[in-house]
Amino acid sequence: MAVVKNTLDDVTGDGSSATAVYDLPRRCTMAEAMALREDLLLQLDSGQHITLNAEPVQEVDTAGLQLLTAFARDIAAAGRPVRWHSAPSVLTEGAARLGLVAALGLNADQGSA
């Protein structure tokens, strides 16, 4: 089971939505999909604006990318666009291979080493 940390990035005192930074796990694969799905659903239900920190991701497979794509779609449907922080090349290259860069809200040049 993936251990995922959720940290509050910006709390507003005026009642407006806060922004939460959600650290993705090192492995976003089929083996971790159920735990990751549960965590992402909690983020979706929180009503907060979410920034996905993908810096920890070292391994991603099609199941992981599909799950992240579904989350991006659902959060956009809730009126909160997905935001990314530090998407590593393993994620951006995998998304590019599957044609999911736009669906994930990634920029083609967003990948890092």
Residue frames as qw, qx, qy, qz and C-alpha x, y, z in Angstrom:
[[0.000, 0.889, 0.457, 0.000, 0.00, 0.00, 0.00],
 [0.403, 0.518, -0.022, 0.755, 1.35, 3.41, -0.93],
 [0.355, -0.629, -0.387, 0.573, 2.09, 5.89, 1.79],
 [0.252, 0.599, 0.311, 0.694, 1.00, 9.29, 0.60],
 [0.268, -0.390, -0.388, 0.791, 1.38, 12.58, 2.39],
 [0.072, 0.778, 0.454, 0.428, -1.12, 15.41, 2.09],
 [0.383, -0.319, -0.281, 0.820, 0.09, 18.80, 3.24],
 [0.125, 0.906, 0.393, -0.092, -1.77, 22.07, 3.38],
 [0.560, 0.241, 0.145, 0.779, 0.03, 24.60, 1.24],
 [0.002, -0.216, -0.016, -0.976, -2.06, 27.75, 1.55],
 [0.155, -0.572, -0.779, 0.203, -4.81, 28.28, 4.09],
 [0.023, -0.447, -0.160, -0.880, -7.03, 31.28, 3.73],
 [0.059, -0.227, -0.696, 0.679, -8.76, 32.83, 6.71],
 [0.338, 0.176, -0.013, -0.924, -11.62, 34.34, 4.71],
 [0.700, 0.218, 0.550, -0.400, -13.53, 31.12, 4.05],
 [0.635, 0.590, -0.336, -0.368, -12.33, 30.72, 0.48],
 [0.994, 0.072, -0.071, 0.037, -10.95, 27.44, -0.78],
 [0.420, -0.718, 0.516, 0.205, -7.50, 26.49, 0.40],
 [0.679, 0.542, -0.477, -0.133, -4.92, 24.84, -1.78],
 [0.823, -0.398, 0.405, -0.018, -3.63, 21.43, -0.77],
 [0.320, 0.616, -0.696, -0.183, -0.42, 19.91, -2.07],
 [0.949, -0.088, 0.229, -0.200, -0.79, 16.17, -2.59],
 [0.067, -0.622, 0.756, 0.195, 2.48, 14.25, -2.82],
 [0.893, 0.217, -0.263, -0.292, 2.13, 11.34, -5.21],
 [0.836, -0.407, 0.360, 0.073, 3.81, 8.10, -4.16],
 [0.217, -0.554, 0.687, 0.418, 7.11, 6.83, -5.56],
 [0.111, 0.055, 0.923, 0.363, 5.24, 4.12, -7.47],
 [0.552, 0.318, 0.164, -0.753, 2.03, 4.92, -9.37],
 [0.225, 0.186, -0.889, -0.354, 1.35, 1.45, -10.70],
 [0.663, -0.247, -0.535, -0.462, -1.41, -1.13, -10.78],
 [0.571, -0.159, -0.716, 0.369, -0.14, -2.57, -7.49],
 [0.159, -0.221, -0.432, 0.860, -0.80, 0.74, -5.70],
 [0.125, -0.326, -0.485, -0.802, -3.87, 1.76, -7.70],
 [0.440, -0.626, -0.630, -0.138, -6.52, 1.03, -5.07],
 [0.471, -0.553, -0.321, 0.607, -4.76, 2.96, -2.29],
 [0.200, -0.084, 0.208, 0.954, -3.95, 5.84, -4.64],
 [0.192, -0.470, -0.617, -0.601, -7.54, 5.91, -5.89],
 [0.452, -0.682, -0.555, 0.151, -8.86, 6.18, -2.33],
 [0.403, -0.437, -0.110, 0.796, -6.45, 9.00, -1.53],
 [0.083, 0.093, 0.398, 0.909, -7.33, 10.90, -4.71],
 [0.282, -0.598, -0.657, -0.362, -11.06, 10.54, -4.01],
 [0.437, -0.658, -0.408, 0.457, -10.50, 12.08, -0.58],
 [0.273, -0.238, 0.145, 0.921, -8.72, 14.97, -2.27],
 [0.079, -0.342, -0.599, -0.720, -11.57, 15.40, -4.72],
 [0.395, -0.665, -0.627, -0.095, -14.15, 15.35, -1.92],
 [0.442, -0.376, -0.326, 0.747, -12.22, 17.93, 0.12],
 [0.166, 0.920, 0.356, 0.001, -13.41, 20.80, -2.07],
 [0.337, -0.757, 0.235, 0.507, -9.91, 22.27, -2.03],
 [0.575, 0.753, -0.303, -0.103, -7.82, 23.28, -4.99],
 [0.898, -0.277, 0.292, 0.176, -5.22, 20.54, -5.41],
 [0.306, 0.780, -0.532, -0.123, -1.64, 20.73, -6.58],
 [0.998, -0.037, 0.025, 0.054, -0.22, 17.31, -7.41],
 [0.134, -0.796, 0.582, 0.101, 3.44, 17.06, -6.46],
 [0.966, 0.241, -0.065, -0.062, 4.81, 14.37, -8.76],
 [0.114, 0.788, -0.589, 0.136, 8.45, 14.88, -7.74],
 [0.551, -0.386, 0.718, -0.179, 8.53, 11.60, -5.73],
 [0.900, 0.317, 0.182, -0.236, 7.28, 9.52, -8.71],
 [0.191, -0.558, 0.744, 0.315, 9.93, 7.13, -9.97],
 [0.097, 0.060, 0.950, 0.290, 7.70, 4.51, -11.59],
 [0.532, 0.335, 0.238, -0.740, 4.39, 4.85, -13.41],
 [0.237, 0.095, 0.904, 0.343, 2.47, 2.43, -15.59],
 [0.178, -0.311, -0.575, -0.735, -0.64, 2.63, -17.74],
 [0.417, -0.608, -0.676, 0.017, -2.94, 1.93, -14.78],
 [0.369, -0.496, -0.277, 0.736, -1.36, 4.78, -12.81],
 [0.057, -0.064, 0.303, 0.949, -1.66, 7.17, -15.73],
 [0.273, -0.449, -0.695, -0.490, -5.28, 6.17, -16.29],
 [0.420, -0.624, -0.580, 0.312, -6.05, 6.80, -12.63],
 [0.263, -0.399, -0.061, 0.876, -4.38, 10.22, -12.70],
 [0.053, -0.149, -0.523, -0.838, -6.25, 11.05, -15.91],
 [0.340, -0.586, -0.708, -0.199, -9.59, 10.14, -14.31],
 [0.384, -0.597, -0.388, 0.587, -8.70, 12.33, -11.32],
 [0.161, -0.181, 0.206, 0.948, -7.77, 15.24, -13.61],
 [0.185, -0.355, -0.654, -0.641, -11.08, 14.84, -15.46],
 [0.408, -0.630, -0.659, 0.047, -13.13, 14.63, -12.26],
 [0.351, -0.525, -0.257, 0.731, -11.48, 17.58, -10.57],
 [0.050, -0.007, 0.358, 0.932, -11.90, 19.69, -13.72],
 [0.281, -0.486, -0.704, -0.434, -15.59, 18.72, -13.79],
 [0.429, -0.663, -0.515, 0.333, -15.80, 20.02, -10.21],
 [0.116, 0.965, 0.099, 0.214, -14.52, 23.39, -11.46],
 [0.456, -0.796, 0.365, 0.159, -11.01, 22.99, -10.06],
 [0.717, 0.599, -0.356, 0.002, -8.30, 22.48, -12.67],
 [0.913, -0.273, -0.015, 0.301, -5.53, 20.07, -11.79],
 [0.087, 0.926, -0.359, 0.076, -2.23, 21.76, -11.01],
 [0.943, 0.054, -0.177, 0.276, 1.14, 20.06, -11.18],
 [0.233, -0.888, 0.396, 0.008, 4.33, 20.66, -9.28],
 [0.144, -0.600, 0.778, 0.119, 7.53, 19.10, -10.54],
 [0.933, 0.217, 0.156, -0.240, 6.31, 16.43, -12.96],
 [0.438, -0.499, 0.670, 0.333, 9.29, 14.12, -13.57],
 [0.326, 0.417, -0.624, -0.575, 10.18, 12.85, -17.01],
 [0.051, 0.058, 0.997, 0.004, 8.97, 9.33, -16.18],
 [0.290, 0.551, 0.634, -0.459, 5.48, 10.79, -15.82],
 [0.340, 0.683, -0.096, -0.640, 5.54, 13.20, -18.76],
 [0.147, 0.367, -0.812, -0.430, 7.12, 10.66, -21.11],
 [0.153, 0.216, 0.960, -0.095, 4.61, 7.99, -20.11],
 [0.330, 0.644, 0.426, -0.543, 1.75, 10.44, -20.61],
 [0.267, 0.609, -0.407, -0.626, 3.14, 11.43, -24.02],
 [0.005, -0.149, 0.953, 0.265, 3.40, 7.78, -25.12],
 [0.123, 0.428, 0.886, -0.130, -0.27, 7.26, -24.27],
 [0.022, 0.475, 0.422, 0.772, -1.43, 10.61, -25.64],
 [0.423, -0.699, -0.569, 0.091, -2.50, 11.82, -22.19],
 [0.379, 0.004, -0.178, 0.908, -0.46, 15.03, -21.82],
 [0.216, -0.330, -0.175, -0.902, -3.44, 17.32, -22.49],
 [0.655, -0.468, -0.513, -0.298, -5.90, 15.16, -20.54],
 [0.675, -0.361, -0.434, 0.476, -3.60, 15.31, -17.51],
 [0.085, -0.991, -0.095, -0.035, -3.13, 19.05, -17.84],
 [0.680, -0.419, 0.258, 0.543, 0.62, 18.65, -18.31],
 [0.337, 0.860, -0.246, -0.295, 2.76, 20.75, -20.58],
 [0.919, 0.338, -0.133, 0.152, 5.02, 18.89, -23.00],
 [0.440, 0.579, -0.411, 0.549, 8.01, 20.79, -21.61],
 [0.569, -0.691, 0.132, -0.427, 7.05, 20.28, -17.95],
 [0.961, -0.127, -0.193, 0.154, 9.19, 17.19, -17.39],
 [0.161, -0.861, 0.470, -0.109, 12.30, 17.41, -15.29],
 [0.413, 0.461, -0.783, 0.058, 15.27, 15.08, -14.89]]
